[in-house]
Amino acid sequence: MKSIFQAAVLAAVIAVPAVSFAQSQQPLTRAQVRDELVQLRAAGYDPHDWMHYPENIQAAEARVGAEKASNTAYGPSTSGTSQSSQ
């Protein structure tokens, strides 16, 4: 009985990541691809610059990622200063 339980637990542990991975891999629509390309071009990516291809798109993706990260922050800005009344 113990080995059946262990086998069931092992099967569940193996199946859960496979199911969650399959759900997250949805194909992009044309509109999503166009939006990504517009964002990359605005961040400095030039699709016609084949001489600097990997560096060019990686730098643009990093800029877009940093911009998205800064736009999703909640609450007030934490870059200010404050004074205590003590």
Buried (B, 14 or more C-beta within 10 A) or exposed (E): EEEEEEEEEEEEEEEEEEEEEEEEEEEEEEEEEEEEEEBBEEBEBEEEEEEEEEEBBEBBBEBBEEEEEEEEEEEEEEEEEEEEEE
